[in-house]
Amino acid sequence: MNTQERQATFSLASIYTFRMLGLFMILPVFSLYTHSLKFANPFLIGLALGVYGLTQACLQIPFGLTSDRIGRKPVIVFGLLLFMLGSVIAALSHDIYWIIVGRALQGAGAVGSALIALVADTTRDEHRLKAMSLIGMTIGLSFILAMILGPILNDWIGLSGIFWLTAAFALLGIFILFAFVPSPKSHLLHRDSEPVLSQFKNVLKSRELLRLDFGIFTLHATLMALFIIIPLFLTQHLALAAKSQWMFYLPVLLIACIIMFPFVGIAEAKRLIKPIFIIAVAALVLVELCLFFGVLSNSLLGFSILLCVFFTAFTLLEGILPSLISKIAPIGSKGTAMGVYSSAQFLGIFFGGTIGGLIVHDSGSRGVYLFCALLGLLWLFLAVTMKQPPYLSSQILKLNTQVGPDALKALKEKIKATPGVAEVLISAEEGIAYLKVDKRKLAKDAFSDF
């Protein structure tokens, strides 16, 4: 990437990071306010944790489509202002109901799709996948930082202070957007990174994609449900003070990431995605059953081991699921498939927080563990019965010449005849070809003539 592309990518990644930090930082501390926040109970705590997922799921695709018409930056600014307003309302709140309103407004600032579209607008086609990968990495980094910073900041500035900091992050994001991100000359529709209305029918008809959508729904529903319990469990049952809980999360998350990385490489290089995927889902179910039956969870060391296994499986699945979406999505529909996938993720956040809080309120923590285990078992069944994924990678080919209607078919056939190319879709208006290729069969100079 050239200097301008790097600057745009890192700047947009930082906006994404600040926004995700603001959403996640209360996760490891919010349930500690169950007995001190006015009108709070476990159900409302769970609703407050998860409600941003509902508004995010409803608005992220419309925001992305709107940015195609009126431009990326106006939509991003509007979304960040909504996010800031929600943060301010939550910061000023003295009862759980207004915090729920604030969290819903935070989620309504659903600028993820517009940010991804702006990344595509500000990077050349051949570098777009690198930029998208960097954005994906920032999401994982944001989660780890939030889990560590949440308890520290809660001790220093309290819950209200965390929300004020989140509002400041939104303003900082707007500054970065105008100071460091170039305005693109045009707003092309990029099929690999944006939803296309005409493709939704094909995506929603795919059983294999729907299995993956259910997977990300389950993964984040489980996460949100468990974190209604975990901070209180650490405090009340394992005698770990709230301000010290970051020292618990830091080694657990670091060890989980270290263990996870080799499995990602093995899954792709050895073509073992499905068995590793199934093992990871099974590991989640095993952890939830151990928690339900009280195995290892009565000591800090044992609980650390369980959470380390949980987060290893969690981060591994977070990496494998988008890769599977890319492999399985119909050619030219990757952006649409990822839009549906992201909506399923946010609905899982809402479902897990709300239902988890309701179960805690009525049945206690063991009820939540059982709920997560049953949800995980259903996912495990879908994982075991899914088809073997094709080991294909997405690639974008910038065409050297304008493609006229007469030459379009011949060019498509020529590209498709290249060894290693499985699927081809040419977008004449973009001047690019979307490919699915088998890298083991594809020569390095395979497309030098195009």
C-alpha positions as CSV (number, residue, x, y, z in Angstrom):
1,M,0.0,0.0,0.0
2,N,1.1,3.5,-0.6
3,T,1.4,6.2,2.0
4,Q,-2.2,7.5,1.5
5,E,-3.7,4.0,1.6
6,R,-1.8,3.2,4.8
7,Q,-2.9,6.5,6.4
8,A,-6.5,6.0,5.5
9,T,-6.5,2.3,6.6
10,F,-4.9,2.9,10.0
11,S,-7.0,6.0,10.6
12,L,-10.3,4.1,9.9
13,A,-9.0,1.2,12.0
14,S,-8.4,3.5,14.9
15,I,-12.0,4.9,14.6
16,Y,-13.2,1.3,14.7
17,T,-11.1,0.6,17.7
18,F,-12.3,3.6,19.7
19,R,-15.9,2.7,19.0
20,M,-15.5,-0.9,19.9
21,L,-13.6,0.0,23.1
22,G,-16.5,2.2,24.1
23,L,-19.0,-0.6,23.6
24,F,-16.9,-3.3,25.3
25,M,-15.3,-1.6,28.3
26,I,-18.3,-2.0,30.5
27,L,-18.6,-5.7,29.8
28,P,-16.2,-6.9,32.6
29,V,-17.7,-4.5,35.2
30,F,-21.3,-3.7,34.5
31,S,-22.9,-6.6,36.4
32,L,-21.1,-5.4,39.5
33,Y,-23.6,-2.6,39.6
34,T,-26.6,-4.9,39.9
35,H,-27.2,-4.0,43.6
36,S,-26.1,-0.4,43.5
37,L,-27.7,1.0,40.4
38,K,-31.2,2.3,40.8
39,F,-33.9,-0.1,39.7
40,A,-31.3,-2.6,38.5
41,N,-31.8,-6.3,38.5
42,P,-30.1,-9.1,36.5
43,F,-32.6,-9.0,33.7
44,L,-32.2,-5.2,33.2
45,I,-28.4,-5.5,33.5
46,G,-28.4,-8.0,30.7
47,L,-30.7,-5.9,28.6
48,A,-28.5,-2.9,29.1
49,L,-25.4,-5.0,28.1
50,G,-27.1,-6.4,25.0
51,V,-29.5,-3.8,23.7
52,Y,-26.9,-2.0,21.6
53,G,-26.8,-5.2,19.5
54,L,-30.5,-4.9,18.6
55,T,-30.2,-1.3,17.2
56,Q,-26.8,-2.1,15.6
57,A,-28.3,-5.2,13.8
58,C,-31.3,-3.2,12.6
59,L,-29.3,-0.2,11.3
60,Q,-25.9,-1.3,10.1
61,I,-27.0,-2.4,6.6
62,P,-29.3,0.6,6.1
63,F,-26.4,2.9,7.1
64,G,-24.1,1.2,4.6
65,L,-26.6,1.5,1.8
66,T,-27.3,5.1,2.6
67,S,-23.6,5.9,2.4
68,D,-23.6,4.7,-1.2
69,R,-26.0,7.5,-2.0
70,I,-25.0,10.5,0.2
71,G,-21.3,9.7,0.9
72,R,-19.4,7.8,3.6
73,K,-18.3,10.6,5.8
74,P,-21.7,12.2,6.4
75,V,-23.1,8.8,7.5
76,I,-20.1,8.1,9.7
77,V,-20.3,11.5,11.4
78,F,-24.0,11.1,12.0
79,G,-23.4,7.6,13.5
80,L,-20.6,8.8,15.7
81,L,-22.7,11.7,17.0
82,L,-25.5,9.2,17.8
83,F,-22.9,7.1,19.6
84,M,-21.7,10.1,21.5
85,L,-25.2,11.1,22.5
86,G,-25.9,7.7,23.8
87,S,-22.7,7.7,25.8
88,V,-23.6,11.1,27.3
89,I,-27.1,9.9,28.3
90,A,-25.6,6.8,29.9
91,A,-22.9,8.9,31.7
92,L,-25.6,11.3,33.2
93,S,-27.9,8.4,34.2
94,H,-28.6,7.4,37.8
95,D,-30.9,4.5,37.0
96,I,-30.8,1.4,34.8
97,Y,-33.5,2.5,32.4
98,W,-31.7,5.6,31.1
99,I,-28.5,3.5,30.7
100,I,-30.6,1.2,28.5
101,V,-31.7,4.2,26.4
102,G,-28.1,5.3,26.2
103,R,-26.8,1.9,25.1
104,A,-29.5,1.6,22.5
105,L,-28.4,5.0,21.1
106,Q,-24.8,3.8,21.1
107,G,-25.8,0.9,19.0
108,A,-27.9,3.1,16.7
109,G,-24.6,4.7,15.6
110,A,-24.1,1.7,13.4
111,V,-21.2,3.0,11.2
112,G,-19.4,-0.3,10.7
113,S,-20.6,-0.9,7.2
114,A,-19.9,2.7,6.2
115,L,-16.4,2.5,7.6
116,I,-15.7,-0.7,5.7
117,A,-17.1,0.9,2.5
118,L,-14.8,3.9,3.0
119,V,-11.8,1.6,3.5
120,A,-12.7,0.1,0.1
121,D,-13.0,3.6,-1.5
122,T,-9.6,4.7,-0.2
123,T,-7.6,1.6,-1.1
124,R,-6.8,0.1,-4.5
125,D,-8.5,-3.1,-5.4
126,E,-5.3,-5.2,-5.1
127,H,-4.7,-3.9,-1.5
128,R,-8.3,-4.0,-0.3
129,L,-8.1,-7.5,1.4
130,K,-5.0,-6.4,3.4
131,A,-6.9,-3.3,4.6
132,M,-9.9,-5.4,5.6
133,S,-7.7,-7.9,7.4
134,L,-6.2,-5.0,9.5
135,I,-9.7,-3.8,10.4
136,G,-10.6,-7.4,11.5
137,M,-7.5,-7.5,13.7
138,T,-8.5,-4.2,15.4
139,I,-11.8,-5.7,16.5
140,G,-10.0,-8.5,18.3
141,L,-7.5,-6.1,19.8
142,S,-10.3,-3.8,21.0
143,F,-11.9,-6.7,22.9
144,I,-8.7,-7.6,24.7
145,L,-8.0,-4.0,25.6
146,A,-11.5,-3.4,26.8
147,M,-11.4,-6.5,29.1
148,I,-8.2,-5.1,30.7
149,L,-9.0,-1.4,30.7
150,G,-12.6,-1.9,31.9
151,P,-11.8,-2.9,35.5
152,I,-8.9,-0.4,35.7
153,L,-10.9,2.6,34.5
154,N,-13.9,1.5,36.7
155,D,-11.6,1.8,39.7
156,W,-10.3,5.2,38.6
157,I,-13.3,7.0,37.1
158,G,-16.3,4.7,37.8
159,L,-19.0,3.7,35.4
160,S,-20.1,7.3,34.6
161,G,-16.4,8.1,33.7
162,I,-16.2,5.2,31.3
163,F,-19.3,6.5,29.4
164,W,-17.8,10.0,29.4
165,L,-14.6,8.6,28.0
166,T,-16.6,6.7,25.4
167,A,-18.2,10.0,24.3
168,A,-14.8,11.6,24.0
169,F,-13.7,8.6,21.8
170,A,-16.6,9.5,19.4
171,L,-15.4,13.1,19.1
172,L,-11.8,11.8,18.6
173,G,-13.1,9.6,15.8
174,I,-14.8,12.5,14.0
175,F,-11.5,14.5,14.2
176,I,-9.5,11.6,12.8
177,L,-12.0,11.1,10.0
178,F,-11.6,14.7,8.7
179,A,-7.9,15.2,9.6
180,F,-6.4,12.0,8.3
181,V,-8.9,10.2,6.0
182,P,-8.9,11.4,2.4
183,S,-12.3,12.0,0.8
184,P,-12.7,9.5,-2.1
185,K,-13.5,10.9,-5.5
186,S,-16.4,8.5,-6.0
187,H,-18.4,6.0,-4.1
188,L,-18.4,2.8,-6.1
189,L,-20.3,-0.3,-4.9
190,H,-17.7,-2.9,-3.9
191,R,-19.4,-6.3,-3.9
192,D,-16.6,-7.9,-1.8
193,S,-17.1,-5.5,1.1
194,E,-20.6,-4.0,0.9
195,P,-24.1,-5.4,0.8
196,V,-25.9,-5.6,-2.5
197,L,-29.7,-5.6,-2.3
198,S,-30.1,-8.0,-5.3
199,Q,-27.9,-10.6,-3.5
200,F,-29.8,-10.9,-0.3
201,K,-32.1,-13.6,-1.7
202,N,-29.2,-15.8,-2.7
203,V,-27.4,-15.3,0.6
204,L,-30.5,-16.0,2.7
205,K,-31.2,-19.2,0.7
206,S,-27.8,-20.7,1.5
207,R,-28.1,-23.3,4.2
208,E,-24.4,-23.4,4.7
209,L,-24.2,-19.6,5.2
210,L,-27.2,-19.8,7.6
211,R,-25.3,-22.4,9.7
212,L,-22.4,-19.9,10.0
213,D,-24.8,-17.1,10.9
214,F,-26.3,-19.2,13.6
215,G,-22.8,-19.9,14.8
216,I,-21.8,-16.3,15.2
217,F,-25.2,-15.6,16.8
218,T,-24.5,-18.4,19.4
219,L,-20.9,-17.4,20.0
220,H,-21.8,-13.8,21.0
221,A,-25.0,-14.8,22.8
222,T,-22.9,-17.1,25.0
223,L,-20.3,-14.4,25.6
224,M,-22.9,-11.8,26.7
225,A,-24.8,-14.2,28.9
226,L,-21.7,-15.4,30.7
227,F,-20.5,-11.9,31.4
228,I,-23.7,-11.2,33.4
229,I,-22.3,-13.7,35.8
230,I,-18.5,-13.8,35.6
231,P,-17.6,-10.4,37.2
232,L,-19.9,-11.1,40.2
233,F,-18.6,-14.7,40.4
234,L,-15.0,-13.5,40.6
235,T,-15.9,-11.0,43.3
236,Q,-18.3,-12.9,45.5
237,H,-17.1,-16.6,45.1
238,L,-13.4,-16.2,44.3
239,A,-12.8,-13.1,46.4
240,L,-11.1,-11.2,43.6
241,A,-11.6,-7.5,44.0
242,A,-13.2,-5.7,41.1
243,K,-10.2,-3.4,40.7
244,S,-7.9,-6.4,40.4
245,Q,-9.8,-8.4,37.9
246,W,-7.8,-7.0,35.0
247,M,-4.9,-9.1,36.3
248,F,-7.1,-12.2,35.9
249,Y,-8.2,-11.3,32.3
250,L,-4.8,-10.3,31.0
251,P,-3.0,-13.6,31.3
252,V,-6.1,-15.6,30.4
253,L,-6.6,-13.6,27.1
254,L,-2.9,-13.6,26.2
255,I,-2.5,-17.3,26.7
256,A,-5.7,-17.9,24.7
257,C,-4.4,-15.9,21.8
258,I,-1.0,-17.6,21.9
259,I,-2.7,-21.0,21.8
260,M,-5.2,-20.0,19.1
261,F,-2.7,-18.7,16.5
262,P,-1.1,-22.1,15.5
263,F,-4.6,-23.6,15.1
264,V,-5.6,-20.9,12.6
265,G,-2.5,-21.6,10.5
266,I,-3.0,-25.4,10.7
267,A,-6.6,-25.1,9.7
268,E,-5.8,-23.3,6.5
269,A,-2.4,-24.9,5.6
270,K,-3.4,-28.5,6.3
271,R,-7.0,-28.0,5.1
272,L,-8.4,-29.0,8.5
273,I,-10.9,-26.2,8.9
274,K,-13.9,-28.4,9.6
275,P,-12.4,-30.7,12.2
276,I,-10.7,-27.8,14.1
277,F,-14.0,-25.8,13.8
278,I,-15.9,-28.7,15.4
279,I,-13.3,-29.1,18.1
280,A,-13.5,-25.4,19.0
281,V,-17.4,-25.6,19.3
282,A,-17.1,-28.7,21.4
283,A,-14.6,-27.0,23.7
284,L,-17.2,-24.2,24.3
285,V,-19.8,-26.7,25.2
286,L,-17.4,-28.6,27.5
287,V,-16.5,-25.3,29.4
288,E,-20.2,-24.5,29.8
289,L,-21.0,-28.0,31.1
290,C,-18.0,-27.8,33.5
291,L,-19.4,-24.5,34.8
292,F,-22.9,-26.0,35.2
293,F,-21.6,-29.0,37.2
294,G,-19.0,-27.0,39.2
295,V,-16.0,-28.8,37.7
296,L,-12.8,-26.7,38.3
297,S,-14.8,-23.5,38.9
298,N,-14.4,-23.4,42.7
299,S,-10.8,-22.1,42.6
300,L,-9.2,-19.2,40.9
301,L,-6.8,-21.5,39.1
302,G,-9.5,-23.8,37.9
303,F,-11.7,-21.0,36.8
304,S,-8.8,-19.5,34.9
305,I,-8.2,-22.7,33.1
306,L,-11.9,-22.9,32.0
307,L,-11.9,-19.3,30.8
308,C,-8.6,-19.8,29.0
309,V,-10.2,-22.8,27.1
310,F,-13.3,-20.7,26.5
311,F,-11.4,-17.7,25.0
312,T,-9.1,-19.9,23.0
313,A,-12.1,-21.5,21.3
314,F,-13.8,-18.1,21.1
315,T,-11.0,-16.3,19.4
316,L,-10.3,-19.3,17.1
317,L,-14.0,-19.3,16.0
318,E,-13.9,-15.5,15.5
319,G,-11.1,-16.1,13.0
320,I,-12.5,-19.2,11.3
321,L,-16.1,-18.0,10.8
322,P,-15.4,-15.0,8.5
323,S,-13.0,-17.2,6.5
324,L,-15.7,-19.8,6.0
325,I,-18.2,-17.0,5.0
326,S,-15.7,-15.9,2.3
327,K,-15.2,-19.4,1.0
328,I,-18.9,-20.4,0.9
329,A,-20.5,-17.1,-0.2
330,P,-21.6,-17.0,-3.9
331,I,-19.1,-15.1,-6.0
332,G,-19.8,-11.4,-5.8
333,S,-21.9,-11.8,-2.7
334,K,-19.2,-11.7,0.0
335,G,-20.1,-8.2,1.2
336,T,-23.8,-9.1,1.4
337,A,-23.0,-12.4,3.2
338,M,-20.8,-10.5,5.7
339,G,-23.6,-8.0,6.2
340,V,-26.0,-10.7,7.2
341,Y,-23.4,-12.4,9.3
342,S,-22.7,-9.2,11.2
343,S,-26.4,-8.6,11.8
344,A,-26.6,-12.2,13.2
345,Q,-23.7,-11.4,15.5
346,F,-25.3,-8.3,16.9
347,L,-28.7,-10.1,17.3
348,G,-26.8,-12.7,19.3
349,I,-25.4,-10.0,21.6
350,F,-28.9,-8.7,22.2
351,F,-30.4,-12.2,22.7
352,G,-27.6,-13.4,25.0
353,G,-27.7,-10.3,27.2
354,T,-31.5,-10.2,27.4
355,I,-32.3,-13.9,27.8
356,G,-29.2,-14.5,30.0
357,G,-30.3,-11.7,32.3
358,L,-33.8,-13.1,32.5
359,I,-32.5,-16.6,33.3
360,V,-30.2,-15.2,36.0
361,H,-33.1,-13.3,37.5
362,D,-35.3,-16.4,37.6
363,S,-32.9,-19.4,37.9
364,G,-29.5,-18.1,38.9
365,S,-26.1,-18.7,37.3
366,R,-26.5,-22.4,36.8
367,G,-29.5,-21.7,34.6
368,V,-27.3,-19.5,32.3
369,Y,-24.6,-22.2,32.1
370,L,-27.2,-24.8,31.0
371,F,-28.8,-22.3,28.5
372,C,-25.3,-21.7,27.0
373,A,-24.5,-25.4,26.9
374,L,-27.8,-26.3,25.1
375,L,-27.3,-23.5,22.6
376,G,-23.8,-24.7,22.1
377,L,-24.9,-28.3,21.6
378,L,-27.3,-27.2,18.8
379,W,-24.5,-25.3,17.1
380,L,-22.2,-28.4,17.5
381,F,-24.9,-30.5,15.6
382,L,-25.0,-27.9,12.8
383,A,-21.1,-27.8,12.7
384,V,-20.8,-31.6,12.5
385,T,-23.4,-31.9,9.7
386,M,-22.1,-29.0,7.6
387,K,-20.5,-29.7,4.2
388,Q,-16.7,-29.7,3.8
389,P,-15.9,-26.1,2.9
390,P,-14.1,-25.4,-0.4
391,Y,-10.5,-24.3,0.1
392,L,-10.8,-21.3,-2.1
393,S,-9.6,-17.8,-1.5
394,S,-11.1,-14.5,-2.7
395,Q,-9.0,-12.4,-5.1
396,I,-9.6,-9.2,-6.9
397,L,-8.1,-8.8,-10.4
398,K,-7.8,-5.2,-11.7
399,L,-8.4,-5.3,-15.5
400,N,-6.0,-3.4,-17.7
401,T,-8.5,-2.6,-20.4
402,Q,-12.1,-1.4,-20.5
403,V,-14.4,-4.4,-20.9
404,G,-17.1,-3.9,-23.5
405,P,-20.3,-6.0,-23.7
406,D,-18.9,-8.0,-26.6
407,A,-15.6,-8.8,-25.0
408,L,-17.1,-9.5,-21.5
409,K,-18.0,-13.2,-22.1
410,A,-14.7,-14.0,-23.8
411,L,-12.6,-12.4,-21.1
412,K,-14.6,-14.3,-18.4
413,E,-13.9,-17.6,-20.1
414,K,-10.2,-16.8,-20.5
415,I,-9.9,-16.0,-16.8
416,K,-11.9,-19.1,-15.8
417,A,-9.6,-21.3,-18.0
418,T,-6.6,-20.2,-15.9
419,P,-5.5,-23.2,-13.7
420,G,-6.5,-22.6,-10.1
421,V,-9.5,-20.3,-10.9
422,A,-12.8,-21.8,-9.7
423,E,-15.2,-18.9,-10.1
424,V,-15.2,-15.6,-11.9
425,L,-17.5,-12.5,-11.8
426,I,-16.6,-9.5,-13.8
427,S,-17.9,-6.1,-12.7
428,A,-17.6,-3.9,-15.8
429,E,-18.5,-0.7,-14.0
430,E,-15.7,-1.2,-11.5
431,G,-13.2,-2.5,-14.1
432,I,-12.4,-5.5,-11.9
433,A,-12.9,-9.3,-11.8
434,Y,-13.9,-11.0,-8.5
435,L,-12.3,-14.5,-8.3
436,K,-12.3,-17.5,-6.1
437,V,-9.1,-19.4,-6.5
438,D,-7.2,-22.4,-5.2
439,K,-3.8,-21.0,-4.3
440,R,-2.2,-24.3,-4.4
441,K,-3.0,-24.6,-8.1
442,L,-2.5,-20.9,-9.0
443,A,0.7,-19.7,-10.6
444,K,2.3,-16.5,-9.2
445,D,2.1,-14.8,-12.7
446,A,-1.2,-16.4,-13.7
447,F,-2.8,-13.0,-14.3
448,S,0.1,-11.1,-15.9
449,D,-1.8,-11.0,-19.2
450,F,-4.9,-9.3,-17.8
